[in-house]
Amino acid sequence: MAQALVRYLAAQRTEIDGVDLPLVAGVFAIFGHGNVAGLGEALYAARAELPTLRAHNEQGMAHAAIAFAKAHRRQRLLACTSSIGPGATNMVTAAAVAHVNRLPLLLLPGDVFASRQPDPVLQQVEDFGDPTVTANDCFRPVSRYWDRIVRPEQLMASLPAAIDVLTDPARCGPVTLALPQDVQTEIAEFPERFFVPRVHRLRRPGPDAAQLAAAVERLRRARRPLVIAGGGVTYSLATGDLRRFVEHHDLPVAETQAGKGTLPWNHPCTVGALGVTGSTAANALAADADVVLAVGTRLSDFVTGSRALFQHPELTLIGLNVASFDAAKHGAWPLVADVRRGLVELESALGAWRAPAEWIGVARERMAEWNRAVDAATRPSAVTPPTDAQVIGAVNRAAGSRGIVVCAAGGLPGELHKLWRATDPQGYHLEYGYSCMGYEIAGGLGAKMALPDRDVFVMVGDGSYLMMNSEIATSVTMGLPLVIVVLDNHGFGCINRLQQACGGAPFGNLLVDPATGAPPGIDFAGHARSLGAIAEQVKTIADLDVALERARTATRTSVIVIETDPAATTAAGGAWWDVAVPAESSRPEVRAARAAYVEARRRQRTGW
């Protein structure tokens, strides 16, 4: 059975820019008693057709696989296999990351014996009332498709269904196929046609005529239209189509985290990041917009400012999305279609219509003001410790137009969304759907695997670094150099700030020595060296500039550690975010924060 599974995966192909490539580029594997004898032997025999990659942490290897798929714009993917117990459940968090971000990830965890004869086996989780339940049932709510293969011939139904989900632009997400260890080794007959190579191409469903007409009619009436560019623009390979569309119709474009870089930062139609981590330009336009065309975005609370950002009383929201679930969110007028086809048909139907000249003029004035704010926030300074914004400015300069920045959690994604000047969408790689601490270094590895000719700059806080850093060793072993910048603010600085903003006392977030109250003085550079990286500690932005140049030309992963101010954040930009504050507290600070919270909630839209 395991041989049949491997042979089928190796036969799946994809076409990218006219080039035929394997759809499944390889399999990350950490072997154990649940997969080494069956699937491990099959992978060894097929290692030339389907390479096996060795990692150090199951969650980390799955994060790398997710980043690989994201960097390939969902056109290629990696599989991950583990043993039956903690190895499998280590991947559940990564499955959630892929699920939220609509990214393809194939998980092949080992499972207990289908025969149940040796039960309970090592690492088996037993349900007292249901013997069919195993640890792999944890994957059900975070998988787009889930199955347990208890007979070899079930592969003939489940594998095509799994590949269909992994390549479907509307349903794309993680697939889990749990593989009982005895079934992996059983024999069965499969027809030769099951293993015939198949090429999978990007599907492009077109819009419904009535939905298209309704969207056109509403856009034509708009006096203050705004476009939101989400990740779906990139996954549809439609960045050029969006650029032509907004230039033709004079439309300002705001970006989500996944949509950042859809237009270059200095394009005359861009107004920067939108929402809680957005620019003052985009958020001011959003407050006044009467028609919003949301393109390829799932409209999370960070984008909508918890539904309080858009204030026009007669707002019309249009959702252009290949997934009907996302297209109709928040009462939007849905336009269900592939983004490229939807934009092309919208442009044709709108003809010579253009947004009012004064509106795009206002957008450009506000964006010029915002660019001055970015310059001020990221300008180098000799003050120590520097701010996150100043470190971002240094990394942005070092990355240039070909570098890729990778980040995921803490305060950095907010600063990056506001301040990073992206020239293309692949150069800005943020996992902010699930905002998973620990994604950063493993994600950098996956991005480098997908785009080895581009420099990858991982920006990670000390909190995330401590959660997961083992794939530094994997990057060294694989010969894939990363530039990792560790911003040490002595703990969870972002949540410490949020805690205080909600009236709470600083508690449980910053790392301090209980005896002295001072930071513990962790030697991050020494730790990184122990994993095989080149590493150094720097103090000033000037020192960082020099270290980044050294790291960028190194042939091995480099880690640069710099202490940053845990209290400083960019004041410009941003929007309200709904974080519930206690209705009762003995702290006057909490009571004041509650009063402000109640007042802010009055701006939330209950209907669109």
Secondary structure as GFF3:
##gff-version 3
##sequence-region A 1 608
A	DSSP	alpha_helix	2	11	.	.	.	ID=ss1
A	DSSP	beta_strand	12	16	.	.	.	ID=ss2
A	DSSP	beta_strand	19	22	.	.	.	ID=ss3
A	DSSP	beta_strand	24	29	.	.	.	ID=ss4
A	DSSP	alpha_helix	39	45	.	.	.	ID=ss5
A	DSSP	beta_strand	52	54	.	.	.	ID=ss6
A	DSSP	alpha_helix	58	71	.	.	.	ID=ss7
A	DSSP	beta_strand	77	82	.	.	.	ID=ss8
A	DSSP	alpha_helix	86	89	.	.	.	ID=ss9
A	DSSP	alpha_helix	92	101	.	.	.	ID=ss10
A	DSSP	beta_strand	105	111	.	.	.	ID=ss11
A	DSSP	three_ten_helix	135	142	.	.	.	ID=ss12
A	DSSP	beta_strand	145	148	.	.	.	ID=ss13
A	DSSP	three_ten_helix	152	154	.	.	.	ID=ss14
A	DSSP	alpha_helix	155	167	.	.	.	ID=ss15
A	DSSP	beta_strand	174	180	.	.	.	ID=ss16
A	DSSP	alpha_helix	181	184	.	.	.	ID=ss17
A	DSSP	three_ten_helix	192	195	.	.	.	ID=ss18
A	DSSP	beta_strand	198	200	.	.	.	ID=ss19
A	DSSP	alpha_helix	209	221	.	.	.	ID=ss20
A	DSSP	beta_strand	225	229	.	.	.	ID=ss21
A	DSSP	alpha_helix	231	235	.	.	.	ID=ss22
A	DSSP	alpha_helix	239	249	.	.	.	ID=ss23
A	DSSP	beta_strand	253	255	.	.	.	ID=ss24
A	DSSP	beta_strand	270	273	.	.	.	ID=ss25
A	DSSP	alpha_helix	280	288	.	.	.	ID=ss26
A	DSSP	beta_strand	291	295	.	.	.	ID=ss27
A	DSSP	alpha_helix	301	304	.	.	.	ID=ss28
A	DSSP	beta_strand	316	321	.	.	.	ID=ss29
A	DSSP	alpha_helix	324	327	.	.	.	ID=ss30
A	DSSP	three_ten_helix	329	331	.	.	.	ID=ss31
A	DSSP	beta_strand	333	336	.	.	.	ID=ss32
A	DSSP	alpha_helix	339	350	.	.	.	ID=ss33
A	DSSP	alpha_helix	357	378	.	.	.	ID=ss34
A	DSSP	alpha_helix	388	399	.	.	.	ID=ss35
A	DSSP	beta_strand	404	407	.	.	.	ID=ss36
A	DSSP	alpha_helix	412	419	.	.	.	ID=ss37
A	DSSP	three_ten_helix	425	427	.	.	.	ID=ss38
A	DSSP	beta_strand	428	430	.	.	.	ID=ss39
A	DSSP	alpha_helix	439	450	.	.	.	ID=ss40
A	DSSP	beta_strand	456	461	.	.	.	ID=ss41
A	DSSP	alpha_helix	462	467	.	.	.	ID=ss42
A	DSSP	alpha_helix	471	478	.	.	.	ID=ss43
A	DSSP	beta_strand	483	488	.	.	.	ID=ss44
A	DSSP	alpha_helix	493	501	.	.	.	ID=ss45
A	DSSP	alpha_helix	524	530	.	.	.	ID=ss46
A	DSSP	beta_strand	534	538	.	.	.	ID=ss47
A	DSSP	alpha_helix	541	552	.	.	.	ID=ss48
A	DSSP	beta_strand	558	563	.	.	.	ID=ss49
A	DSSP	alpha_helix	588	601	.	.	.	ID=ss50
###
